[in-house]
Every structure is written in C-alpha cells, then in structure tokens.
Amino acid sequence: MNVGASLVAILGLVCLLAAAAYAALNFIALLVWRVPRLTHQGSMSPPVTILKPLCGAEPGLYEDLRSFCRQDYPHYQIVFGIRDEADPACAVARQLANEFPALPIAVVVDSRLHGSNCKISNLINMLAYAEHDLLVMADSDACVGSNYLRIVTSPLCDARVGLVTCISRGTPTAGIWSRLGAMYINEWYVPSILLAWLFGHQGYVSGQTICIRRETLSALGGLPMLADHLADDYRLGALVRGLGLRIQLSHYVVAVEHHEPSLNSVTRHEVRWMRTLRVLKPNSFRWLFLTFTVPLGVLGLVLIAAVGAPPALTLAARTLFAVIAILRVIMHLGPRVPARRSLFADLWLLPVRDVLLFWVWLRCFFTSTVTWRGNDFNVDRDGVMHRLS
C-alpha cells in the first residue's frame, strides 16, 4: 500500500478499536452495576411528600400513578399537579384520591406559569401543598414497586447527600416506534450513564426520580431557579453540588412506560434529548459519534476494505467488528431479561435503531429548536428555553 492507503487503513483500524473499546467498557459498566450489593436503609423513615406533575392521559397512566399509592412506607403524601381541569389526567388523579381515602392525596389544579418550563411551573404550584420536608419528585410515566420509597429516600439519612436520583428502563407500548424509542433509552442512553458512573462521575440527575430535602431546595434558591431551563434536572444537580453536597445514584431502576405513536414522535423526543446534551456539553457533543459503536465499526471496515488492506489487517478488522457486534447484541438483550420480554423479537431493529441514532445526532447540529408537549422552543447556549410564537 502507498502512504495514502496506509493512512486510510490506520484510520479504519482506529475506528474499529475505538468502537470495540467503548462497547467493552459499556459491558463492564453493566456487569459492575448488576453486582448484588447491600442497600443501606436508615432506622428512620421520615414523612415524605411525592410530587407528581401531570399533563395528558398517557398510556398506562392509571397503573403508573397507582403504583405510587401502594408504597410500603409508614407515612407519605402524594400531590398531583395539573394545569387544566379539563386535562384527562385530572380525572385519573381524582379517581386515585377516591380509591385510596386513607392516603393523603392532594390534587392541585393551577395554570400559573413561572417560566418557559411548564413542568417546573407545575411543581412550583404544587410545592405549596407539600406537607413534609422530604420531597420526591417523579415523572408521570414512572411505574415502581412497593419498596421504591424506602430505597430511594434512604441515602438522605447521610447529611452529605443532597440529592438522590435513579436510572430508568423503558417499557414500550405496542408498536414499532415505541420499541425503537425504548431501545434508545435502554441500549444507548442508560449504558452511557452507567459508564460515566463507573468512572466516578456524579453529575447525572433524572426527573424520573429526584429525592431532596426542602432545606436543600431552599438553600439553592428554590424551583424558580430552574423555571426557564430545558435541562432542569441537570441544572438542579449542578446547584446541589454547588452547595458542597453529593448526588447519589440509587440502584433502584424505575420502569418507564414508553409510547411513541409515529416516527415523527420518536425523532421529536430524541432531538430534544440530544439537543439537551449539546447544550450541556457543546465541546464533547461533536465527539458523541464515538459512542455509536456499530456505525463506527462499519466505517472502519469500509475504509480498510476500500484500500485493499493486507489479509492480516483485514482479519483483525473483521475480528474487531465481530466483537463489536456481539457486545451490541448483549447490550440489546440485557435490559430485556428482567422485563421478561421476548429476547430476540427486535434483533432486526438493531441496524434501524443505530442509523436513526446517528441521524438524530447529525440533525442537532442544524437546529436549536425543540418541541415539548406540543410547544416549540428555541434553546440558547445557556440551556434557557424561549417560546416561539
């Protein structure tokens, strides 16, 4: 090979090595995460208020909300917040209040806006009805077991912990688009979080579960500090760390009902999530393609094949790609085992999922607009949302 062909072949090999290394590290992070460990639970179980902002009757909403009403916890309150009495989620919240008369449930209907982030506005309106100083904020599409509240609040027995959060597992509703959407969460987003966790990163916060003391929330300026931010959970985590407190990633995994009725719905949600990543880490975002292991591996194979590399190099390239493919399948199957879903039904969707992920990433370089709950926003460099007319 001439010098130019050698450089192309080296580039191809680098792509394959990078993809294989990232895939292997993801696999190691998953294994470490699943190692059984003792969960410390404090002797105290202080009263808790669960804040559940609602918007629309999502599939499975009744079952998801009901799971929070059946907690094995001595004393807790639930506050449901809705912006409009006509919202069908309001009827579900009132149904649960009637079904569980012994459980303190408040249904707050308040349309006041405190910023461009409607979810945070909803939480601000709800907070006045919270009776207890230990707060758990959880998204409406989360479904949990009866031990959830005990597990996620126990780390706050340590005064050095300022916030507790969880990862989630996407549980798709029927349909190909929902399955593709759940694969994004289970097979790319969550593994990247676990890899960062493996290396000691403590910046992750998810709105699926946020446990925080009222005094901590007050010390950082309260929820109004988040009212215009797209990544409100990330911003909250940064403010908590600014107080010198730790963020604890609980080992409780929240099941999330994932419903995507169309391809447009999938891409709209994922562009918003990717756009959030670009706002938070603009410099590293451009290197995010290194986490797309199969597309990166395919690129490496194509480059090596294009220059007619020697047989030894071709064999090494094919071996690396086989490792990448095997690890990709393992990361696909892993989240399906505890969910008892069909293991192999969606294998054919893997190339579709990986191509779609790459396309969404590219698209985020050419737009600063996101769609959230039917409203369009422009997002500036500080992550502040500005509603488009």
N, C-alpha and C positions, 0 to 999 in steps of 0.2 A: 504493500500500500504506500502511496505517496504521503507527504506531510499532511495535506488537507484531509485525506481519507482517514488517516490515523487520528487526527483531532476529532473528527466526527465520531469515529468508533469509540474514542475515550469518552466523549460526551454521552454517547449512548450507554456506556458502561456505568458512568456516574449516575445517570438517571435510574438505572436498574438498581444500583447499590443503595441510592437514597430511598427509593420506594421500598426495597426489601428491609432496610434498617428501620424505617418508620413503621412498617407493618409488624415487624418483630417486636418493637417497643410497645406498640398498642396491645399486642397479645400478652406481653409480660405484665403490663399495667392491669389488664383484665384479670389475669391469674392472681396477682397480688391483691386486687380488690376483693376477690372472691374467697380469699383465705379466711376461714372461720376465726372470729375474734370475739372476745368478751365485750359486751356492751355495758358500760358503766351506767348505772341508774342510781341517782341520789336517793337518800332516805326521805327527802321531802318531795311532795308533789303539789307545788303551789297552784292556786287557781289560774286558769288560762282563759283568755278570750281569743277565739278563732274568728278572723275577719275574712269573709268570702265575697269579693266583688263579683257581681254577675252582670252579664249582658247577653241576652238572647237564650233561647232554649236549645242548647247544643245537644247532639245525640248523647244519650246516657246521662243527662244532667241530673235527673232524679236519683238514679243509683249512685252517682258520684257524690252528690251532696249528702245523701243518706248515710254514706259510709262515715262521714264526719260526725253524724248524730249517734253513732254506735261505738263510741270510744270507751275503752276500759280505763277510765281516769276518774278520780274522785269528784272533781268539781271544775266544770268548764262551761263557758258561754259561747254561743255562736251568733255572730252578727252578719246577716246577709245584706248586701247593699246593691240597690238598683237605681238607675237614674230616671226611670219612667214607669209609672204604674201600669201602663199598657204592655210593658215588656213581658213576654210569656214566662220568663224566669221568675217573675214576681209571684205568679200563681204556684209555681213549684216550691218556692221558699215558704209561702203561707201554708201549703199542704203539709210540709215537713214540720212547721210550727204546731199544727193541729195534731199531727201524728205522734209527736214527742212532747206532750204537755209538761212533763216533769223536767225537761231540759230547757234552761233559759235560752230562748231564741228571739232575737230582735230582727225585724225586717225593716230596713231603713230605705225609704224612697226619697231621693233628694237629687235634683237636677243641676245643682250649682256646680259650675266649673271653676277650678282654681289654677288652670294652666292648660296646655295643649294635650297633656297625657290624661285621657279620660279615666283610665284605671286608677291613677293616683288621686284624681279628684274624687272619685268614688270612695276610696279609702279614707281620705280626709273627712268626708262627710260621715263616714261610719265610725271613725275613731271616737267621736264624742259619746257614742253609746257603749263603748267598751268599759266593762266594769272592773277588769283586772289589769294588773301591771305587767303580766307576762303575755305577750302578744304573738300569735301565729297567723301570718298572712299566707293564704293558699289560693291558687287559681281555681276557677270553677270546674275545670275538666279533670281534676285530680281525683283518683279513687284510692282509698287507703284501707288498711286493716285496722282491727280494734286496738292494736298495740302501738299505732303510729304516734299518738300524742305523747305517750310515755317515753318513747325512744328519742323523738326529735327535740323534746324540751330538756332532757336530762343533761346535755353538755352545759347548759346555762347554770348548773349548780356551781361551775367553776367561774369565779368572778372575772377571770382573764378572758373568757369567751364572750364576745359581744354579739355574735350572730351565728345562727345555725341554719344550714341550707341542705338541700338534697339533690341528687340526680334523679332522672325520671326514665321510665321505659314506655315507649309509645305503643299503645294497643290500638291497631287500626280498626275502624268500622269496615263494613263490606265495601268492596270496590278497589280497583287497581290503584287509583290515585291516593286513597288513604294508606294503602300498603306502601306505596313509594314514599309518602310523607313520613310514615313511621320508620322506614329504613334510614332516612336522613338522620333522625334523632338517635336511633339505636346503633347504627353502624358507622357513623362518622362523627356526629357532634359529641355524644357521650364518651366514646373512646378517646377523643381529643382532650376532654376534661379530665378523664382518669389518667391520661399520660402526663398532663400538667401536674395533677395531684401527686403522682408517683415521684416527681422531681421537686416536690415541696411547695408548689405554687398554691397560694391561699386567696386568690382574687376572685374565684368563681362564686357567684350568688345567683340563685334561680328563683323566680317568682312562684314556682310550683310550691315551694315551702320557704318561708322566712320566719325564723323564730328570733325575737328580740325583746329586750326589756323596755318598758315605757321610758325609763330614765335614760337609757342609751339613745333612744329615738329623740328625746327632748334635747339631749346634750349635743347632738349633731345638727340641730336646727329643725327637726320635725319633718314630716312628709312634704310640706311645701317646698323643701329643698330639691325635691325630685319632680315637681309638677310639670316641668317642660321638657324633661329628658326622655329620649327614646329608650335608652338602656337604664331604666330606673333602678333595676336590681343591681347592676354593676356600680352605678353611682352610689347607691346605699352602702355597698361593700367598701368602696373607697373611703367614704365618710366614717364608717365604723373603724377601719384601720387607722384613719387619721386620729382617732381617739386613743390609739395605742392598744386596741383590743383585737383579739384573734377572731377569724372566721373558721367555724368548724363545719367540715363536710360530713354530714351524718351518713352512716351506711344503710339507712333506710332508703329503699328505692320506691318512688311514687309511680303508680301506674297512671298513665295519661291517655284518655280517650282521644284518638287522633282521627279527625274526619276531614277529608278533602273531596269535595264533590266533582272537581274538574282539574284538568292540567293547569288552568289559569289560577285556580285556588292554591295549588301546590307551589307554583313559581312565585305567586304574590307573597305567600308566607315566607318562603325561603329567601327571596330577595330582601325582605325586611330583616330577617335574622342575619343574613350575610352583610347587609348594609350596616347593621349594628356592629358587627365585627370590624368592618372597615373604619367606622367612626372611632372605636375603642383603640384599635391598633393599626393605624394607617400605614406605618412602615412595614410591619410584618405581614400585612394582608396580601401584599403583592407576591409574597413567597408561599402563600397558602396552597398553591398548586402542588407543593412537595408532599402534602398530605393526601393527595388523590392518587393512591398507590397504583391502581391498575392502569389508568390513563398514562401515568408517568412511566410505568413499566412498558406499556405498548409503544410509547415514544422511543424508549431506549432500544427495544427490539427493532423497530423500523429503521432507526439510524444505523444500527450495526449491520442490518441486512442490506441497506442501501449502498454501503461501501464495499460489500463483499469481503467481510472480515474473515480472518483465518478460522479453520474449523474449531480450534481450541477456544477462541474467543466466542464464537457462535454457540458452542456447547455451554460455556459459562453463562452467557446471556440467557439461554433457554432455561438453564437450571435456576437462575435467579428469578426469572419470571414465573416458573413453576412454584417456587417458594412464595412469591407474592400472591399468586392465585389461590394457593392452599390457605394462606393466612386470611385472605379476603373472604373465602367461604366460611372459615371458622368464625370470623367476626360477624358474619351474617347469621350463622346458626346459633351462636352463643346466647343472644337475647331471647331466642325463641324457646329455649329449653325450659326456663322457669314458667313461661307463659303457656306451656303445653299446646302450642300451636303447631300446625303441620311443619315439619322441619324443612322439607325440600320443595314445597309448593311454589315458592317465589324465587328459586335459584335463577330462573330465566330472566328475572328482572334486574339482576346484578349489573349487566352492562348498561341497561337503560338508566338505572339509578346513578351510576358513575358518570355517564355522559351528561345527565341532567345536572348533577352537582357541578361539573366543570363549566357548563353553560351559565348557570346561575352566578358563579363566581365571576366569569367574564362580564356578565351583564352589569354587575355592581360597579364596574369602573366607568360606566357611561350613564349612570343615573344617581341623583341624590334624593329621589322621591321614593317614599314608601307608602303603602296602603295599609291602614289599620282600622278594623271594624267599619269598613266602608268609607273611611275618610282618607284623603290624600294629604301627605305632609312633605315638606322639604326639610331635610336634616342638615344643619350646619356642621362645621368642623368640631364644635364642642359637644355634639350629640343633642343639641336642642332642636325640638321639632317646631316647625312653623306651618300652621294650617294653610293649605292652598285654597283660594276662593273658587 
